[in-house]
């Protein structure tokens, strides 16, 4: 499938949003209710940038592989999002993988749903980095639909 210019622009925009989300604050965890956690050298910033979230979830995959539990399952699924997005981008350059693209997109959406379930259960506040990261993924997944729509409208002429 040949990419048309608007579809390529969508892809570039999606990739830019996706990458920008890694460098901005992505999530804020609620404060620890224990009194001893409110003071002293152990007090940590409860906001995490996107790249740190990605690192934590990749460690979650390793933890799941070593000892699978129900708690690590959602973290492992969350950790698969970024590698799946990279694989999705590879499908654009390898023609043999074109048929796999919708399946990879479905897996990305499923992993995002698992991530939101986990974040909601932990009462995590989503910040601008997370929103840009998700918007980038959505635009990347949406760009083939733009391409199909444009090819149909060009072929009708």
C-alpha positions in Angstrom: 0.0 0.0 0.0 1.5 3.3 -1.1 1.2 6.1 1.5 -0.4 9.3 0.3 0.8 12.6 1.6 -2.0 13.3 4.2 -1.5 9.8 5.5 2.3 10.3 5.8 1.6 13.6 7.6 -0.7 11.8 10.0 2.1 9.2 10.6 4.7 11.9 11.3 2.4 13.8 13.6 1.5 10.7 15.4 5.1 9.7 15.9 6.0 13.3 17.1 3.2 13.2 19.7 4.1 9.7 20.8 7.8 10.7 21.3 6.9 14.0 23.0 4.8 12.1 25.6 8.0 10.4 26.9 9.6 13.7 28.0 6.6 15.2 29.8 5.0 14.3 33.1 2.8 11.4 32.3 1.2 10.2 35.6 0.7 11.3 39.2 0.2 8.8 41.9 -1.9 9.6 44.9 0.0 10.5 48.1 0.8 7.7 50.5 -1.6 7.8 53.5 0.9 6.5 56.0 2.2 9.3 58.3 5.8 8.1 58.0 5.7 8.5 54.2 5.0 12.3 54.5 8.4 13.5 55.7 12.1 12.8 55.6 14.6 11.7 52.9 12.3 9.0 51.7 9.7 11.4 50.3 9.7 11.1 46.5 8.1 13.0 43.7 4.8 11.3 42.9 4.8 12.5 39.2 6.6 10.3 36.7 7.7 11.3 33.2 6.7 9.0 30.3 10.2 7.5 29.8 10.2 6.4 33.5 6.8 4.9 33.1 8.1 3.0 30.1 11.1 1.7 32.1 8.9 0.6 35.0 6.5 -1.3 32.8 9.4 -3.0 30.9 10.6 -4.2 34.3 7.1 -5.3 35.0 7.3 -7.6 31.9 10.5 -9.2 33.3 8.8 -9.6 36.7 5.8 -11.3 35.0 8.0 -13.6 33.1 9.9 -14.6 36.3 6.8 -15.1 38.5 3.4 -14.5 36.8 0.7 -13.2 39.2 -2.5 -11.4 38.7 -0.9 -8.1 39.9 1.9 -8.3 37.3 -0.4 -9.3 34.4 -1.7 -5.8 33.8 1.7 -4.3 34.2 3.1 -6.7 31.7 0.4 -5.9 29.2 1.1 -2.2 29.7 4.8 -2.8 29.1 4.0 -4.4 25.7 2.5 -1.1 24.3 5.7 0.6 23.3 7.3 -2.5 21.7 4.0 -3.2 19.8 4.0 0.4 18.5 7.6 0.0 17.3 6.5 -3.3 15.6 3.5 -1.5 14.1 5.9 1.1 12.6 8.1 -1.7 11.2 5.1 -3.1 9.3 5.1 0.1 7.2 8.5 -0.8 5.8 8.2 -4.6 5.5 5.5 -5.5 2.9 5.1 -9.1 4.3 3.9 -7.6 7.6 1.0 -5.6 6.0 -1.5 -8.2 7.0 -0.3 -8.3 10.6 -0.9 -4.5 11.0 -4.6 -4.8 12.0 -3.8 -7.5 14.5 -0.9 -5.5 16.0 -3.3 -2.4 16.2 -5.9 -4.5 18.0 -3.2 -5.8 20.5 -2.1 -2.2 21.1 -5.7 -1.1 21.9 -6.2 -4.1 24.2 -3.0 -3.3 26.1 -4.1 0.3 26.4 -7.4 -0.8 27.9 -5.5 -3.0 30.4 -3.3 -0.1 31.3 -6.3 2.2 32.0 -7.9 -0.5 34.2 -4.7 -0.7 36.2 -4.3 3.1 36.4 -7.9 3.5 37.5 -7.5 0.8 40.2 -4.5 2.6 41.6 -6.3 6.0 41.4 -3.5 7.5 39.2 -4.0 10.9 37.7 -3.2 11.1 34.0 -1.1 14.1 33.0 -0.2 15.8 29.7 2.6 13.3 28.8 0.1 10.4 28.9 -2.4 12.3 26.9 0.1 13.2 24.1 1.4 9.6 24.2 -2.1 8.1 23.7 -2.9 10.8 21.1 0.2 9.8 19.2 -0.7 6.2 19.2 -4.3 7.0 18.1 -3.0 9.1 15.2 -0.6 6.4 14.2 -3.4 3.8 14.2 -5.7 6.1 12.4 -3.3 7.0 9.5 -4.0 3.8 7.5 -7.7 4.6 7.5 -6.9 8.1 6.1 -4.8 6.4 3.4 -7.7 4.0 2.5 -10.2 6.8 2.4 -8.0 8.9 0.2 -7.2 6.0 -2.2 -10.9 5.3 -2.6 -11.7 8.9 -3.3 -8.8 9.1 -5.9 -10.0 5.9 -7.6 -13.5 7.2 -8.0 -12.3 10.1 -10.1 
